[in-house]
Amino acid sequence: MSDRLHIEEIEEQAALYALGALPPEDAARFEHRLAGGCPLCGAELQQCRETVTALPLSAGEVAPPPALRARLLDRIAAESPRKTSTMGEGLLVRAGDTAWVPSPFPGVQFRHLYKKKTLLVRMAPQTSLPAHPHGEAEQCLVLEGSITSDGVTANAGDFTYMPPGSSHHALYSQDGCLLLIAYT
């Protein structure tokens, strides 16, 4: 192999290694060369690492498309309430701290209160949620209206518990409802 081809191969491997993109077997061979004290490998890798470090600084600032920005902000708002209480390490989520997010099911909205573990579910009149399994235990308090599943109706003030691994048929709300759901 000519010296120029050998140098080009080392330059390419050093660049890919610095980016973390060198396949594992090639990376092992390159590391072996480095451990053997190859001065060209070491110098080339150092130069590539400096370039990789500077890359983020060389990119111009780009505003995200409005739809992407809105999705990211909605997701952040849904996962982390903005307010914390002054009572120890507890959490206070005020009425406007998290937004109502439309679900994939018409007339159904979610409002995350604490991560994805505690949420409010609002169902418009004559809407339903499809049957679904529960990976975790689900606790549900009906705050307003009523909800029906498997021929049983739970009204405002009623509480339901679904153990992990359980499932139920579709949920239907004739007049609309507001549910407080907690997964444990």
C-alpha positions in Angstrom: 0.0 0.0 0.0 1.4 3.4 -0.9 2.2 5.9 1.9 -0.5 8.3 0.7 -3.2 5.6 0.8 -2.1 4.5 4.2 -2.2 8.2 5.5 -5.7 8.6 4.0 -6.9 5.4 5.7 -5.6 6.7 9.0 -7.2 10.1 8.5 -10.6 8.5 7.7 -10.4 6.1 10.6 -9.4 8.9 13.1 -12.3 11.1 11.9 -14.8 8.2 12.2 -13.4 7.2 15.6 -13.6 10.8 16.9 -17.3 10.9 15.8 -18.0 7.5 17.4 -18.9 6.1 14.0 -16.2 3.6 13.4 -17.5 0.0 13.4 -16.5 -1.9 16.6 -13.9 -4.2 14.9 -12.3 -1.2 13.1 -12.3 0.8 16.3 -10.5 -2.0 18.1 -7.8 -2.1 15.4 -7.5 1.7 15.5 -7.2 1.6 19.3 -4.5 -1.1 18.9 -2.5 1.3 16.7 -3.0 4.1 19.2 -1.8 1.8 22.1 1.2 0.9 19.9 2.2 4.6 19.9 1.6 5.4 16.2 2.4 9.1 16.1 0.3 9.7 13.0 -2.8 8.0 14.5 -2.4 10.0 17.7 -1.9 13.4 16.0 -4.8 12.8 13.5 -7.1 11.7 16.3 -6.3 14.8 18.4 -7.0 17.1 15.4 -10.3 15.3 14.7 -11.4 15.5 18.3 -10.8 19.3 18.3 -12.8 19.6 15.1 -15.7 17.5 16.5 -15.7 19.6 19.7 -15.9 22.8 17.5 -18.7 21.5 15.2 -21.7 22.5 17.4 -20.2 26.0 17.7 -20.0 26.4 13.9 -23.6 25.7 13.1 -25.8 28.7 12.8 -28.8 29.1 15.0 -32.0 27.8 13.4 -35.5 28.3 14.7 -37.5 25.1 14.8 -40.7 25.0 12.6 -43.7 26.3 14.6 -45.4 22.9 14.7 -42.3 21.2 16.1 -41.8 24.0 18.7 -45.4 23.7 19.8 -45.2 19.9 20.1 -42.0 20.1 22.1 -43.5 22.7 24.5 -46.7 20.7 24.9 -44.6 17.6 25.7 -42.5 19.5 28.2 -45.6 21.0 29.9 -47.3 17.5 30.0 -44.3 15.9 31.7 -43.2 18.5 34.2 -45.4 20.9 36.1 -44.0 24.4 36.3 -44.7 25.1 40.0 -43.4 23.5 43.1 -44.9 23.9 46.6 -43.1 25.5 49.5 -44.2 22.6 51.7 -41.0 20.5 51.9 -40.2 18.6 48.7 -43.8 18.2 47.6 -45.3 19.4 44.4 -48.1 21.9 43.8 -49.7 21.9 40.3 -52.0 24.8 39.8 -55.0 24.8 37.5 -53.1 26.5 34.6 -49.8 24.8 35.0 -50.4 22.0 32.6 -52.4 22.1 29.4 -55.2 19.9 28.2 -53.9 17.7 25.4 -56.2 16.1 22.8 -56.0 12.4 22.7 -56.2 10.2 19.6 -59.8 9.6 20.5 -62.4 12.3 19.5 -63.8 14.3 22.4 -61.2 12.9 24.9 -58.5 15.1 26.4 -55.7 14.5 28.9 -54.1 16.8 31.4 -50.9 15.4 33.0 -50.4 16.4 36.6 -47.4 14.4 37.6 -45.2 12.9 34.9 -47.3 10.3 33.2 -48.4 8.7 36.5 -51.2 11.1 37.5 -53.6 12.8 35.1 -57.0 14.1 34.5 -59.1 12.7 31.7 -62.0 14.8 30.3 -64.5 13.1 28.0 -67.2 15.0 26.1 -70.7 13.7 26.1 -71.2 10.5 24.0 -67.5 9.7 23.7 -65.6 6.5 24.4 -62.1 5.2 25.0 -61.4 1.8 23.4 -60.7 -1.4 25.5 -57.2 -1.5 26.9 -54.9 -3.5 29.2 -53.3 -2.0 32.3 -49.5 -2.6 32.6 -49.6 -0.9 36.0 -52.4 -0.6 38.6 -54.9 2.1 37.7 -56.8 4.0 40.3 -59.7 6.2 39.0 -61.9 8.7 40.8 -64.8 10.0 38.9 -64.9 13.7 39.7 -67.8 14.8 37.4 -70.4 13.0 35.3 -70.3 9.2 34.8 -68.5 6.5 32.9 -69.7 3.0 31.9 -67.7 -0.1 31.1 -68.7 -3.8 31.1 -72.3 -2.8 32.0 -71.3 -1.0 35.2 -71.6 2.7 35.6 -69.4 4.7 37.9 -70.8 8.1 38.9 -69.2 11.3 40.4 -67.6 10.3 43.7 -67.1 6.6 42.7 -63.7 5.0 42.7 -62.4 2.2 40.6 -59.2 0.1 40.9 -57.8 -2.0 38.1 -54.9 -4.3 39.1 -51.7 -4.7 36.9 -52.3 -6.9 34.0 -56.1 -6.4 34.0 -58.2 -5.0 31.2 -61.7 -3.8 30.5 -63.9 -3.2 27.6 -64.5 0.2 26.0 -65.3 3.1 28.4 -68.3 5.2 27.4 -69.6 8.5 28.8 -73.2 9.4 27.9 -73.1 12.9 29.5 -69.4 13.5 29.7 -67.1 13.1 32.6 -63.9 14.2 34.4 -61.7 11.5 35.8 -58.6 11.6 38.1 -56.3 8.7 37.1 -53.3 7.5 39.0 -51.0 4.7 38.0 -49.1 2.9 40.7 
